[in-house]
Amino acid sequence: MKGVYINFFLTERAEHDGILLYVWLLQQARKLGLHGGTALRGMAGFGRHGKMHEESFFELVPDLPVEVGFIASEAEVAKLLAVIESAKLKLLYTRDSVEIGITGDSQ
């Protein structure tokens, strides 16, 4: 089956409406009926503003990079992007066409 992989890039402490943004994204995708999503915490990174985000011994609350990804249909991704737009969020994302399958599943 053909689908889309959409991946959002943010930081761990980013919030929307008092909720951690990566949690908010996962909740919205779940409400829309997407079949899964993953938030991955990075060890270090920097974004378009050049600020380095990394965990250090002296920092009590790090603000590490987070990637939130979903594999879904074109229609599901369009709905998710519409929800994000209506929330007036500006998020960096990548979007790729993918083939979706399950090993051992006869077609």
Kinemage of the C-alpha trace (Angstrom):
@kinemage 1
@onewidth
@group {chain A} dominant
@subgroup {mainchain}
@vectorlist {calphas} color= white
{ca met a 1} P 0.000 0.000 0.000
{ca lys a 2} L 1.210 3.522 -0.743
{ca gly a 3} L 1.239 6.165 1.962
{ca val a 4} L 2.982 9.185 3.412
{ca tyr a 5} L 5.563 9.555 6.166
{ca ile a 6} L 5.342 12.966 7.806
{ca asn a 7} L 7.906 13.966 10.386
{ca phe a 8} L 7.708 17.093 12.585
{ca phe a 9} L 10.752 18.669 14.246
{ca leu a 10} L 10.395 20.501 17.561
{ca thr a 11} L 11.918 20.731 20.998
{ca glu a 12} L 11.015 18.756 24.063
{ca arg a 13} L 9.632 21.666 26.105
{ca ala a 14} L 7.608 23.263 23.278
{ca glu a 15} L 3.953 23.591 24.298
{ca his a 16} L 0.576 24.311 22.759
{ca asp a 17} L -2.425 25.161 24.953
{ca gly a 18} L -0.507 24.089 28.069
{ca ile a 19} L 0.287 20.625 26.646
{ca leu a 20} L 3.705 19.466 25.494
{ca leu a 21} L 3.619 19.875 21.729
{ca tyr a 22} L 4.761 16.339 20.922
{ca val a 23} L 1.970 14.993 23.146
{ca trp a 24} L -0.542 17.349 21.508
{ca leu a 25} L 0.480 16.140 18.026
{ca leu a 26} L 0.102 12.490 19.050
{ca gln a 27} L -3.309 13.212 20.614
{ca gln a 28} L -4.566 15.027 17.517
{ca ala a 29} L -3.412 12.232 15.209
{ca arg a 30} L -5.112 9.657 17.414
{ca lys a 31} L -8.367 11.653 17.398
{ca leu a 32} L -8.213 11.701 13.592
{ca gly a 33} L -7.886 7.921 13.513
{ca leu a 34} L -4.267 7.593 12.407
{ca his a 35} L -3.007 4.118 13.247
{ca gly a 36} L 0.165 5.171 15.038
{ca gly a 37} L 2.745 7.823 15.716
{ca thr a 38} L 6.100 8.040 17.411
{ca ala a 39} L 7.924 10.793 19.293
{ca leu a 40} L 11.686 10.334 19.414
{ca arg a 41} L 13.954 12.361 21.687
{ca gly a 42} L 17.316 13.354 20.229
{ca met a 43} L 20.647 13.469 21.994
{ca ala a 44} L 21.546 16.846 20.519
{ca gly a 45} L 20.723 19.086 17.611
{ca phe a 46} L 20.260 22.598 16.313
{ca gly a 47} L 17.614 24.248 14.193
{ca arg a 48} L 17.230 27.123 11.793
{ca his a 49} L 18.144 29.669 14.480
{ca gly a 50} L 21.448 27.911 15.185
{ca lys a 51} L 20.741 27.342 18.895
{ca met a 52} L 22.320 24.108 20.089
{ca his a 53} L 19.999 21.827 22.068
{ca glu a 54} L 21.838 19.214 24.083
{ca glu a 55} L 21.735 17.669 27.505
{ca ser a 56} L 24.434 18.798 29.877
{ca phe a 57} L 25.371 17.902 33.400
{ca phe a 58} L 24.524 21.384 34.705
{ca glu a 59} L 21.160 21.785 32.998
{ca leu a 60} L 18.300 20.537 35.175
{ca val a 61} L 15.615 20.688 32.478
{ca pro a 62} L 17.074 20.101 29.012
{ca asp a 63} L 15.257 21.208 25.872
{ca leu a 64} L 16.293 18.430 23.533
{ca pro a 65} L 15.193 17.958 19.930
{ca val a 66} L 12.118 15.801 19.325
{ca glu a 67} L 10.911 14.253 16.078
{ca val a 68} L 7.272 13.215 15.835
{ca gly a 69} L 6.470 10.938 12.906
{ca phe a 70} L 3.399 9.366 11.371
{ca ile a 71} L 2.841 6.920 8.518
{ca ala a 72} L -0.617 7.491 7.063
{ca ser a 73} L -2.675 7.949 3.929
{ca glu a 74} L -2.606 11.209 1.944
{ca ala a 75} L -6.097 12.030 3.256
{ca glu a 76} L -5.119 11.427 6.889
{ca val a 77} L -2.019 13.602 6.563
{ca ala a 78} L -4.091 16.362 4.939
{ca lys a 79} L -6.494 16.267 7.901
{ca leu a 80} L -3.617 16.396 10.396
{ca leu a 81} L -2.039 19.368 8.617
{ca ala a 82} L -5.428 21.134 8.621
{ca val a 83} L -5.718 20.681 12.402
{ca ile a 84} L -2.202 22.068 12.854
{ca glu a 85} L -3.017 25.033 10.583
{ca ser a 86} L -6.240 25.760 12.486
{ca ala a 87} L -4.206 25.783 15.726
{ca lys a 88} L -1.988 28.432 14.088
{ca leu a 89} L 1.176 26.426 14.738
{ca lys a 90} L 4.309 26.933 12.671
{ca leu a 91} L 6.113 23.592 12.576
{ca leu a 92} L 8.954 22.370 10.406
{ca tyr a 93} L 8.140 19.043 8.770
{ca thr a 94} L 9.293 16.666 6.082
{ca arg a 95} L 6.949 14.562 3.998
{ca asp a 96} L 7.863 11.527 1.924
{ca ser a 97} L 5.958 8.978 -0.136
{ca val a 98} L 6.384 5.499 1.312
{ca glu a 99} L 5.287 1.943 0.725
{ca ile a 100} L 3.496 0.483 3.729
{ca gly a 101} L 3.457 -3.219 4.448
{ca ile a 102} L 3.657 -5.850 7.130
{ca thr a 103} L 6.104 -8.715 6.795
{ca gly a 104} L 4.514 -12.138 6.656
{ca asp a 105} L 1.215 -10.623 5.527
{ca ser a 106} L 0.123 -12.264 2.249
{ca gln a 107} L -1.424 -9.844 -0.201
